[in-house]
Amino acid sequence: MLHRTIAGFLIFATMPAGLVNAQEASDLAKQLSNPVASLISVPFQYNYDEGFGPNGNGTRSTLNIQPVVPITLNDDWNLISRTILPVIDQSDVIPGSSQSGVGDVVQSFFFSPQRPTAGGLIWGAGPVFLLPTATNNLGADQFAAGVTGVALKQAGPWTYGALANHLWDVGDGSGATSINNTFLQPFLSYTTPTAWTFAVNTETTYNWDTDYASVPINLTISKLTAFGNQPVSIGGGVKYWADGPQNGPDGWAARLTVTLLFPR
């Protein structure tokens, strides 16, 4: 199954680029590496993880739907809305049972200057919210709020920087989980003139209440192409869980992404 998925990705990614020429495709691919770019995009990110539960037999498939919508506030500032809606299917995470449904939504807002600083720094900051939208006990049953920020530079084909946030729980739900979590995502990517992007990042979450860290390391490859006049980025890669909480995911995992782009 995995080799068929990889083969399909390679065939799809090397199809002709439709109405997107090479320079446009490379520029759009670089914008995708910038979390606060003035570019409407809708990523669909599929993750497959193993090793859950007390016996390590649990598996989870998560489709993250992640629309990014920039809003022009004035000549100097943008507001970037970034939403993450997880759709989850898991088995034996709780031994002998399976669950399917949606998880909690993470909603971030970044106030970001329209132009980089004199030193080339691109940045954004604002509030972040965890919305208790989960079904079938797939979330924290708790509203949380906090702050988020991102800083990066783009030099030639390279993009490097970090995104971070911290969430604190607000109020109580029935069976609510305490939330006091820091998320840190340093990232590095290289985009070729033919719109291939090679990227590495970590998506570390540290729970200050339990002193547990989740540290997945992601290596991905993506290609920007087009169907007709619709730019699309197709990508895939591997994930390795360098650290995780008790009964959490372990070992190697997989990630596939399809991102629709709507240049303004």
C-alpha positions, 0 to 999 in steps of 0.5 A: 500500500505504501509503495503504491501511494509513493508511486502515485505521488511521484507520477502526480507531482511530475505532471505538467504544471498547467498554467503555472510557469516554472518561476510562478510555481517556484515563487508559490512554493516558497510562499507556502514555506512562509506561515504568514504569507499573503496567500490563501491556501487550504492544506489537507494533511494526512498523518498515520501514527502507531505505537499508542496504548499500553500494549503499543498496538494502537494506530491513529489516522488524522486528516488535518484540514488547515485553511489559511486566509490572509486579511489586509488590514491596511497598507502596512498590516495583514491579519493571517487566520490559520485553522486546524481541524483534525478528523481522526480515526483510531483503533486500540489507542484505548485497548479493544475499542476504536473511535472516529470523529473530529478533534479540537480545533486550533484557531490562530490569528497572526498580525503581520507586517506586509513587508519584511524588516530592513534585516529581512525578518518576517514575523507575526504574532497574536492570539491562539484558541483551542475550541472544544469541538471534539466528538467521541472523547477525541479532545480535551473537552476544554476551551483554551486560549493563549499567544502565538508567534512566528519569525522567519527569513527567506534567503534565496531558495532557503526558508528558516524560522520557528513558530510557537504558541502556548495554551492555557485552559479556561473554565471547566468541561465535564471530564475536562483535561487541564491544558498548560502546553507549549508548542514549538515548531522550528523549520528549514526548507529548500525550494528548487527552481522547478518548485520542489521543496525539501523540508525538515521540522519538529512539532514539539509539544511540552505539557507543563502539568505532566512534564511530558514532551511529544517530539516528532521529527518530520522530513518531507518532499513536495512539488507544486504543480497545477491542474488547469489553472488551479495550483496544487502542492503535493507532498509526502514524507516520514515522521520519527517520534524522538520522544513522547508521553506514556501510551503515546505514538512511537517509532516511524510514521507517515505524512501526505499533504495536498494543498490547494492555492488561491493566489491573490 
